[in-house]
Amino acid sequence: MASLLVPPVSVRGMTCLDRDAFVTAVEVPSLKLYKVTISKFMPVLKKYLLKIRNLKPVQTVDDGIIIYLDPKVVTKFEDITETDRNLLKDQYKYFGKTQLTLKYENWKSDDILRSVLPEEIEVPTSFSQVGHIVHINLRDTQLPYKNIIGQVFLDKIPNARTVVNKINTIDTTFRQFTMEILAGDKDTVTTVKENGITYQFDFSQVYWNPRLSTEHMNLLTYMKAGDVLYDVFAGVGPFSIPAARKKIKVLANDLNPDSYKWLQKNAVINKVKQNLQCFNMDGRDFLKSIIRNDILNRRNDNATGTEHIAMNLPASAIEFLDVLPSWFTEQEIEKVCSKPPIMHLYCFVKCAKNEDACAMAKSSVEQKLGCTLYSDFLINVHNVRDVSPNKEMVRVSFLLTESILKGEEPAMKKPKIEDSTDTYVDFSGTNSNSCMSYRDKDNNGKKE
């Protein structure tokens, strides 16, 4: 009879899942109560209860109620505090040990894998869930056990129907990675709900990162109805669709034909087609033609609102800044910068723990631009997320001023921004993830 609440040692090294092999008998401390209204005693008992999957720690039996207790907390009756013992003293029949039979369904996934994998191999615990698909990234040492790992994740993660493992890095052209299906259905077309919006796509053909859901909404706080969003690397629409729902005009582009297809479909699903135009172009061509022409047309029409250019391709978006020096003629630059557009550029930064990722990202953008992002032009530098132990994803948001479009150091002069934008820049506003802060006059100076 096992003395610890772990699967039997005989499962060590298993490579083909045998669920029956996880059956084991254990003894746990238990408390027998007379037939009482158990709800009255749950505030006292809950800190002692045995918590195991698919096991009710409080069960009614013919002559009373039996309470299964956690052996890591209670081994004898005196381990229950004196105050709690006094509350129970007139209700309990006896304290003792009860034999339980635990099965595969009682164990958590990490308990199972910790018992199966060799002790020197780390148990995979992190994963992303994209609709019905569970996405894991296995290390080389874990690959011999990939099928059993996939099956355990499939069994234990709610609503999972497919488990996939990434087997190479993200392709920089179409932002997709090669994957292998470890367990479950072969169907990789999935539906995801994020921030109240429905997205549908083939996960094997497009890029989707559920860890960016907060940033998808963060960027939207910079925009209001009547603004324009140019989404240069739109994917299936996680920035574009929410913006279009906010009555923002959106021109969204992606080079990947599959992303373009699902972007169009998601515009229909979310009923925002009237506010969203989709393009299937190279990002540089999209900047040079579609965005350029639309900005110039808006200036000629004296259009209200602010233009936002989102560049969410962190592996290489910074390289696209070479478009800026020849983007507009000198005469056009003066017209465009009468109300400067805002660029939101995402990049990866490799840095040690004691280094400032935001400062490094700002410096990288400045080096590519050939000029300094002074506080008058810099709206926000935001640390979006940790990608790996020495890699951060950062967003740098800045005004496309005359000096930036010309690639030269500016005179220290605040750029003119029409009141209709309702925005200004404040260097003093900071938070734990940002170097600069963007504020809105309608919020009386409160940070978004």
SULSUL-V899064 format. One record per residue. N is the residue number from 1. RES is the residue in one letter. PSI is psi in whole degrees, -180 to 180 (999 if undefined). NEAR is the number of other C-alpha atoms within 8 Angstrom. D_LAST is the distance of its C-alpha to the last C-alpha in Angstrom with 1 decimal. Layout:
[[N/RES/PSI/NEAR/D_LAST] [N/RES/PSI/NEAR/D_LAST]]
This chain:
[[1/M/127/6/58.8] [2/A/143/9/55.4] [3/S/-15/6/54.3] [4/L/153/5/50.7] [5/L/69/6/48.0] [6/V/157/6/47.8] [7/P/161/12/49.3] [8/P/149/11/52.9] [9/V/-18/6/53.6] [10/S/-14/5/55.6] [11/V/-7/11/52.6] [12/R/130/9/51.8] [13/G/0/7/52.0] [14/M/133/8/51.8] [15/T/-17/8/50.7] [16/C/121/6/51.5] [17/L/121/7/49.9] [18/D/98/6/52.5] [19/R/-32/8/50.8] [20/D/-23/7/54.1] [21/A/-10/9/54.3] [22/F/3/12/51.5] [23/V/130/12/53.6] [24/T/152/11/54.4] [25/A/136/10/55.7] [26/V/156/13/54.1] [27/E/131/11/54.9] [28/V/150/12/52.2] [29/P/147/15/52.7] [30/S/157/12/52.8] [31/L/128/13/53.3] [32/K/125/12/55.5] [33/L/155/13/54.9] [34/Y/170/10/57.1] [35/K/106/7/55.9] [36/V/171/8/53.2] [37/T/98/6/50.0] [38/I/-28/6/47.8] [39/S/-28/6/44.5] [40/K/-25/6/45.7] [41/F/-5/8/45.9] [42/M/-39/8/42.9] [43/P/-30/7/40.7] [44/V/-40/7/43.6] [45/L/-25/8/44.2] [46/K/-30/7/40.8] [47/K/-8/5/40.4] [48/Y/-7/10/43.8] [49/L/147/11/43.5] [50/L/123/9/44.2] [51/K/102/7/41.2] [52/I/142/7/42.4] [53/R/138/8/41.4] [54/N/29/6/43.4] [55/L/125/7/45.3] [56/K/117/5/45.3] [57/P/-14/10/45.9] [58/V/118/8/47.3] [59/Q/141/8/50.3] [60/T/130/7/53.0] [61/V/176/7/56.5] [62/D/-42/4/59.8] [63/D/20/6/60.5] [64/G/-149/11/57.0] [65/I/133/13/53.5] [66/I/135/12/52.9] [67/I/120/12/49.8] [68/Y/129/13/49.1] [69/L/154/14/47.7] [70/D/118/12/45.8] [71/P/-16/9/48.4] [72/K/-15/5/45.9] [73/V/-39/8/45.4] [74/V/125/12/48.8] [75/T/-23/8/52.3] [76/K/163/8/54.4] [77/F/-31/7/54.1] [78/E/-12/6/53.7] [79/D/-19/8/50.3] [80/I/135/10/49.0] [81/T/153/7/48.2] [82/E/-39/7/51.0] [83/T/-45/6/48.9] [84/D/-35/9/48.1] [85/R/-38/9/51.7] [86/N/-35/8/52.9] [87/L/-27/7/50.8] [88/L/-12/8/52.3] [89/K/-31/7/55.8] [90/D/0/6/57.3] [91/Q/-24/8/55.6] [92/Y/143/11/56.1] [93/K/-47/8/59.3] [94/Y/162/7/59.0] [95/F/133/11/56.7] [96/G/-159/7/57.7] [97/K/142/8/56.8] [98/T/138/9/56.3] [99/Q/133/8/56.6] [100/L/148/8/53.9] [101/T/117/8/54.0] [102/L/142/12/50.7] [103/K/-180/11/50.1] [104/Y/-42/10/47.8] [105/E/-13/8/45.5] [106/N/-17/10/45.0] [107/W/144/12/43.6] [108/K/161/9/40.0] [109/S/-42/9/39.5] [110/D/-30/9/39.1] [111/D/-44/10/42.3] [112/I/-50/11/44.2] [113/L/-33/11/43.1] [114/R/-32/10/43.6] [115/S/-29/13/47.1] [116/V/-48/10/47.9] [117/L/148/12/46.6] [118/P/146/9/48.7] [119/E/-28/6/47.4] [120/E/-7/4/46.5] [121/I/128/8/44.1] [122/E/139/6/40.5] [123/V/127/8/39.4] [124/P/127/6/36.6] [125/T/-25/5/33.9] [126/S/145/5/30.7] [127/F/163/8/30.3] [128/S/141/8/27.9] [129/Q/120/10/28.7] [130/V/93/11/28.2] [131/G/-124/10/29.7] [132/H/1/11/33.2] [133/I/130/13/33.3] [134/V/123/16/33.0] [135/H/122/12/32.3] [136/I/157/11/33.7] [137/N/100/8/34.5] [138/L/146/10/37.9] [139/R/164/6/39.4] [140/D/-39/5/42.9] [141/T/-22/6/44.4] [142/Q/-13/10/43.1] [143/L/-36/8/44.4] [144/P/-19/7/47.9] [145/Y/19/9/46.3] [146/K/-37/10/43.8] [147/N/-42/11/45.5] [148/I/-35/10/45.7] [149/I/-46/9/42.0] [150/G/-42/12/41.0] [151/Q/-39/13/43.2] [152/V/-44/11/41.9] [153/F/-41/11/38.2] [154/L/-41/14/39.3] [155/D/-35/8/41.1] [156/K/-18/8/38.5] [157/I/122/7/35.1] [158/P/139/5/34.5] [159/N/8/5/34.6] [160/A/134/13/35.5] [161/R/-15/10/38.2] [162/T/137/16/38.0] [163/V/126/17/37.5] [164/V/153/14/37.1] [165/N/132/12/37.2] [166/K/132/13/35.8] [167/I/8/9/38.8] [168/N/177/7/37.5] [169/T/165/7/34.4] [170/I/131/8/32.1] [171/D/127/8/33.9] [172/T/-17/7/32.2] [173/T/-55/6/33.5] [174/F/6/9/32.5] [175/R/51/10/30.1] [176/Q/161/11/32.3] [177/F/154/12/34.4] [178/T/137/10/37.8] [179/M/157/10/38.0] [180/E/141/8/40.9] [181/I/121/10/41.1] [182/L/-32/12/42.2] [183/A/152/11/42.7] [184/G/-160/10/42.4] [185/D/154/6/42.2] [186/K/-2/6/42.2] [187/D/117/6/39.7] [188/T/5/9/36.5] [189/V/120/9/35.1] [190/T/164/13/32.4] [191/T/131/11/29.8] [192/V/140/9/26.3] [193/K/125/9/23.8] [194/E/124/8/20.1] [195/N/39/6/17.2] [196/G/8/5/19.9] [197/I/142/9/21.2] [198/T/130/11/24.7] [199/Y/141/11/25.8] [200/Q/139/11/29.4] [201/F/167/11/30.8] [202/D/108/9/33.6] [203/F/-24/10/32.1] [204/S/-10/10/35.1] [205/Q/-11/9/34.4] [206/V/172/15/30.7] [207/Y/132/11/27.7] [208/W/130/7/25.4] [209/N/107/6/23.3] [210/P/-15/8/22.0] [211/R/-3/5/20.2] [212/L/11/7/17.6] [213/S/-38/10/16.5] [214/T/-42/7/13.1] [215/E/-32/8/12.5] [216/H/-36/10/13.8] [217/M/-34/11/10.9] [218/N/-45/8/8.3] [219/L/-32/9/9.9] [220/L/-24/11/10.0] [221/T/-16/8/6.4] [222/Y/-9/8/7.9] [223/M/156/11/10.8] [224/K/167/10/12.4] [225/A/134/8/16.1] [226/G/-15/10/18.5] [227/D/174/13/16.9] [228/V/136/12/18.8] [229/L/124/15/18.2] [230/Y/106/12/21.0] [231/D/100/14/21.0] [232/V/-37/14/23.7] [233/F/73/13/24.3] [234/A/-21/14/23.2] [235/G/-136/14/25.3] [236/V/6/14/25.7] [237/G/21/10/22.4] [238/P/-22/9/19.5] [239/F/-40/12/17.1] [240/S/-45/13/19.4] [241/I/-48/14/20.2] [242/P/-37/11/16.8] [243/A/-43/14/16.0] [244/A/-35/13/19.5] [245/R/-25/9/19.0] [246/K/13/8/16.1] [247/K/31/10/18.9] [248/I/135/15/17.9] [249/K/129/12/21.1] [250/V/130/14/21.4] [251/L/110/12/24.1] [252/A/136/16/24.3] [253/N/145/16/26.8] [254/D/139/16/28.4] [255/L/-32/13/31.7] [256/N/118/12/32.6] [257/P/-30/8/34.7] [258/D/-42/8/33.9] [259/S/-43/15/30.1] [260/Y/-43/16/30.8] [261/K/-48/8/33.0] [262/W/-30/11/30.5] [263/L/-45/13/27.6] [264/Q/-42/10/29.9] [265/K/-40/9/30.8] [266/N/-30/14/27.3] [267/A/-38/12/26.6] [268/V/-45/9/29.6] [269/I/-42/8/28.8] [270/N/8/9/25.4] [271/K/46/7/26.9] [272/V/16/11/24.7] [273/K/-31/9/27.6] [274/Q/-22/6/27.6] [275/N/0/11/24.2] [276/L/124/14/24.8] [277/Q/136/9/27.5] [278/C/142/10/28.6] [279/F/149/9/30.4] [280/N/80/10/32.4] [281/M/165/9/32.7] [282/D/140/8/32.4] [283/G/-38/11/28.9] [284/R/-41/8/30.6] [285/D/-37/9/32.6] [286/F/-42/12/29.6] [287/L/-47/11/27.9] [288/K/-28/10/31.2] [289/S/-71/8/32.2] [290/I/-52/9/29.8] [291/I/-47/10/26.6] [292/R/-51/11/28.7] [293/N/-38/8/30.6] [294/D/-41/8/27.8] [295/I/-45/10/25.9] [296/L/-41/10/29.3] [297/N/-38/8/30.1] [298/R/-39/9/26.8] [299/R/-41/10/27.7] [300/N/-32/7/31.2] [301/D/0/6/30.1] [302/N/42/6/27.6] [303/A/145/7/25.0] [304/T/172/8/21.7] [305/G/167/10/18.2] [306/T/144/13/16.9] [307/E/134/12/18.3] [308/H/130/13/16.4] [309/I/111/12/18.7] [310/A/127/12/17.9] [311/M/74/13/20.5] [312/N/73/11/20.3] [313/L/73/9/23.7] [314/P/-24/12/23.1] [315/A/-27/7/26.8] [316/S/5/8/27.7] [317/A/-34/13/24.9] [318/I/-27/11/25.3] [319/E/-21/7/28.9] [320/F/-7/8/28.0] [321/L/-14/9/26.8] [322/D/-9/8/30.5] [323/V/-31/10/30.2] [324/L/-46/11/28.4] [325/P/-28/10/31.4] [326/S/16/8/33.6] [327/W/-44/9/31.0] [328/F/154/11/31.7] [329/T/167/7/34.7] [330/E/-38/6/34.5] [331/Q/-40/7/34.8] [332/E/-36/9/32.1] [333/I/-44/11/29.7] [334/E/-40/9/29.9] [335/K/-46/9/29.2] [336/V/-42/12/26.2] [337/C/3/13/24.6] [338/S/-24/8/25.0] [339/K/86/10/21.5] [340/P/134/14/20.4] [341/P/164/13/19.0] [342/I/129/12/16.2] [343/M/133/13/17.4] [344/H/101/12/15.5] [345/L/129/13/18.4] [346/Y/140/14/18.9] [347/C/159/15/21.7] [348/F/143/11/23.5] [349/V/126/11/24.4] [350/K/121/8/27.5] [351/C/153/11/27.3] [352/A/169/6/28.9] [353/K/-33/5/27.3] [354/N/6/5/27.6] [355/E/152/6/26.0] [356/D/105/7/22.5] [357/A/-38/12/21.4] [358/C/-46/12/18.5] [359/A/-38/8/21.1] [360/M/-40/9/23.6] [361/A/-45/13/21.5] [362/K/-44/11/20.7] [363/S/-40/8/24.5] [364/S/-42/8/25.5] [365/V/-43/10/23.6] [366/E/-41/11/25.1] [367/Q/-40/8/28.5] [368/K/-37/10/28.3] [369/L/-30/11/27.1] [370/G/18/10/29.8] [371/C/166/12/27.6] [372/T/139/7/25.1] [373/L/86/10/21.3] [374/Y/163/6/21.1] [375/S/-25/9/18.0] [376/D/-24/10/18.5] [377/F/-22/13/18.1] [378/L/118/13/15.8] [379/I/-47/15/12.2] [380/N/140/13/11.3] [381/V/116/15/13.6] [382/H/127/12/12.5] [383/N/107/12/15.2] [384/V/-50/10/15.0] [385/R/161/7/18.1] [386/D/127/8/21.6] [387/V/-42/8/24.1] [388/S/176/6/27.2] [389/P/-32/5/28.3] [390/N/30/9/28.2] [391/K/127/11/25.8] [392/E/150/15/22.0] [393/M/126/14/19.9] [394/V/142/16/17.4] [395/R/130/13/15.3] [396/V/116/15/15.8] [397/S/126/12/14.0] [398/F/157/12/16.1] [399/L/139/11/17.6] [400/L/84/12/21.1] [401/T/174/11/23.0] [402/E/-42/9/26.7] [403/S/-36/10/27.4] [404/I/-43/14/25.6] [405/L/-24/13/27.4] [406/K/-13/9/30.6] [407/G/42/11/30.0] [408/E/157/8/30.9] [409/E/131/9/29.7] [410/P/159/7/28.2] [411/A/146/4/29.3] [412/M/89/4/26.5] [413/K/133/6/25.4] [414/K/135/6/22.0] [415/P/149/9/21.8] [416/K/127/8/22.0] [417/I/123/8/19.1] [418/E/149/7/20.0] [419/D/-25/6/18.3] [420/S/-18/6/18.0] [421/T/-23/9/15.1] [422/D/32/9/13.0] [423/T/154/9/11.2] [424/Y/169/8/12.2] [425/V/138/12/12.1] [426/D/116/11/12.2] [427/F/-27/8/14.2] [428/S/-24/6/14.1] [429/G/118/9/10.6] [430/T/159/9/11.3] [431/N/180/7/11.0] [432/S/-22/4/13.8] [433/N/0/7/13.1] [434/S/150/12/12.0] [435/C/-32/11/14.2] [436/M/168/14/12.0] [437/S/139/16/8.5] [438/Y/135/14/7.0] [439/R/163/13/6.2] [440/D/128/13/7.3] [441/K/-30/9/10.6] [442/D/-17/6/10.8] [443/N/16/8/8.4] [444/N/39/6/10.8] [445/G/7/8/9.0] [446/K/143/7/6.5] [447/K/141/9/3.8] [448/E/999/7/0.0]]
